[in-house]
Amino acid sequence: MTDVRRISNARRIVVAWRYDVPLAAGLTVLWALLWGSWSPLTLLCGVVVALLVTQALPLPPVPLSTRFSVLHALRFLVVWSGLVVVASFRVAWVALRPRGVQRSSIKVVQLHTTSEMTFTLATLAISLVPGSYVGDVDLRRRRLLLHVLDTERSEQVDAAVREALTIEAMVIRALGSEQDVSELSEPLPEVTR
């Protein structure tokens, strides 16, 4: 076996351990959770199904950040949960009040992150807050189209944009790459159509 082939095989093994093994482990845990059983047979079947899925339907490797801050992750969970609770009451009030919704807004929000995974997680966290919905994303330009419920004044739209940027910043501080963290201090480019 030549040295080039040996290096290629070694690189393939490293990639498999870095991406495929965590994916197969996650799919196995998901399998056990879906079946509601942690028996050895269920776990074995989960491993077999996970290996079949990862080999039959290969995904491109998604670079994951090796950085994770427990303190910032806990802060994100607490603040984000508070935002969800407050927004739930706000949406309930809008639904129950006699005059209903007068006006909603759509705003383009420029994000900081360049990482696909961090962008996706931040977008999901923003979208899960009641009263706002991410209608479209543009990863190439790092933008999302945010629909905000019940915005009669421009200050309410600006507050929703600040909330989205705050959520993104908390996600980046919790598990973003060093590059994403450094980009938080840089000013965002002006949004043009």
C-alpha positions in Angstrom: 0.0 0.0 0.0 1.4 3.4 -0.9 1.9 6.2 1.5 -0.7 8.4 -0.4 -3.3 5.6 -0.1 -2.4 5.1 3.6 -2.8 8.9 4.3 -6.1 8.9 2.4 -7.4 6.0 4.4 -6.3 7.6 7.7 -8.0 10.9 6.7 -11.2 9.0 5.9 -11.1 7.3 9.3 -10.6 10.6 11.0 -13.5 12.1 9.1 -15.7 9.1 10.0 -14.9 9.4 13.7 -15.5 13.1 13.7 -18.8 13.2 11.8 -20.3 9.7 11.3 -19.8 8.3 14.8 -21.6 11.2 16.6 -24.3 11.1 13.9 -24.8 7.3 14.3 -24.8 7.7 18.1 -27.4 10.4 18.0 -29.6 8.3 15.6 -29.2 5.4 18.0 -30.4 7.4 20.9 -33.3 8.8 18.8 -34.2 5.2 17.9 -34.3 4.2 21.6 -36.3 7.2 22.5 -38.8 6.5 19.7 -39.2 2.9 20.9 -39.3 3.9 24.5 -36.9 1.2 25.4 -33.2 1.0 26.3 -32.9 -2.8 26.0 -29.7 -4.2 24.4 -31.8 -5.4 21.4 -33.3 -2.0 20.8 -29.9 -0.3 21.0 -28.4 -2.9 18.6 -31.2 -2.4 16.1 -30.7 1.4 16.5 -27.0 1.0 15.7 -27.8 -1.1 12.6 -30.5 1.3 11.4 -28.2 4.3 12.1 -25.3 2.6 10.1 -27.7 1.8 7.2 -29.0 5.4 7.2 -25.6 7.0 7.3 -24.2 4.7 4.6 -27.2 4.7 2.3 -28.0 8.4 2.7 -24.6 10.1 3.2 -24.6 13.8 4.3 -21.9 16.3 3.5 -19.8 16.9 6.6 -21.0 20.0 8.5 -18.1 21.6 10.4 -19.1 21.8 14.0 -17.5 24.3 16.5 -15.4 22.6 19.1 -16.1 25.6 21.4 -19.0 25.2 24.0 -19.6 27.5 27.0 -21.8 25.9 29.6 -22.3 29.3 31.3 -23.4 31.0 28.1 -25.6 28.0 27.2 -27.4 28.2 30.6 -27.8 32.0 30.1 -29.2 31.4 26.7 -31.7 28.9 28.0 -32.9 31.1 30.8 -33.2 34.3 28.8 -34.7 32.5 25.8 -37.2 30.7 28.0 -38.2 34.0 29.5 -38.7 35.5 26.1 -40.9 32.6 25.1 -43.1 32.9 28.2 -43.5 36.7 27.8 -44.1 36.5 24.1 -46.7 33.7 24.7 -48.7 36.0 27.0 -48.3 38.9 24.5 -49.7 36.7 21.7 -52.5 35.4 23.9 -53.5 39.0 24.7 -53.4 40.0 21.0 -55.6 37.0 20.2 -58.1 37.8 22.9 -58.3 41.6 22.8 -61.4 43.0 21.1 -59.6 45.0 18.4 -57.4 42.1 17.2 -54.3 42.7 15.1 -54.1 46.1 13.5 -50.7 45.7 11.7 -47.8 43.3 11.3 -44.4 43.9 9.8 -41.8 42.1 7.8 -38.2 43.1 8.3 -34.9 41.9 6.8 -32.5 41.2 9.7 -28.7 41.0 9.1 -27.0 38.4 11.3 -23.3 38.2 12.3 -22.6 34.5 11.9 -21.0 32.8 8.9 -21.3 29.3 10.3 -24.2 27.3 8.8 -24.9 25.4 12.0 -24.9 28.5 14.2 -27.0 30.4 11.6 -29.5 27.5 11.6 -29.7 27.2 15.4 -30.1 31.0 15.8 -32.8 31.1 13.2 -34.7 28.2 14.9 -34.4 29.9 18.3 -35.7 33.2 16.8 -38.5 31.5 15.0 -39.6 29.6 18.1 -40.4 32.8 20.0 -44.1 33.4 19.6 -45.2 36.5 17.8 -42.3 36.3 15.3 -41.7 34.0 12.3 -38.7 33.6 10.1 -40.2 33.6 6.6 -37.0 33.2 4.6 -33.3 32.9 5.1 -30.3 33.9 2.9 -27.3 32.1 4.2 -25.0 33.6 1.6 -25.7 37.2 2.7 -26.4 36.1 6.4 -29.9 37.5 6.3 -33.3 36.4 7.4 -36.8 37.7 6.7 -38.6 38.2 10.0 -42.4 38.6 10.3 -43.5 40.3 13.5 -47.0 40.2 14.8 -48.8 43.4 16.0 -46.4 46.2 15.3 -48.2 49.5 15.2 -45.1 51.6 15.8 -41.6 51.4 14.3 -40.2 51.0 17.8 -41.9 47.6 18.1 -40.2 46.5 14.8 -36.8 47.7 16.1 -37.4 45.9 19.4 -38.1 42.7 17.5 -34.9 43.1 15.4 -32.9 43.7 18.6 -34.4 40.6 20.2 -33.5 38.5 17.2 -29.9 39.9 17.3 -29.7 39.2 21.0 -30.8 35.6 20.5 -28.2 35.2 17.8 -25.5 36.7 20.0 -26.4 34.3 22.9 -26.3 31.3 20.5 -22.9 32.4 19.2 -21.5 33.0 22.7 -22.8 29.5 23.8 -21.4 27.4 20.9 -20.2 29.6 18.0 -16.7 29.5 16.6 -14.0 31.9 17.6 -14.5 33.7 14.3 -18.3 34.1 15.0 -17.5 35.5 18.5 -15.0 38.0 17.1 -17.6 39.1 14.4 -20.0 40.0 17.2 -17.9 43.1 18.0 -17.9 44.2 14.3 -20.7 46.4 13.0 -23.3 44.8 10.8 -23.4 45.9 7.2 -26.3 48.0 6.1 -29.2 46.0 4.7 -29.9 46.9 1.1 -32.3 45.1 -1.2 
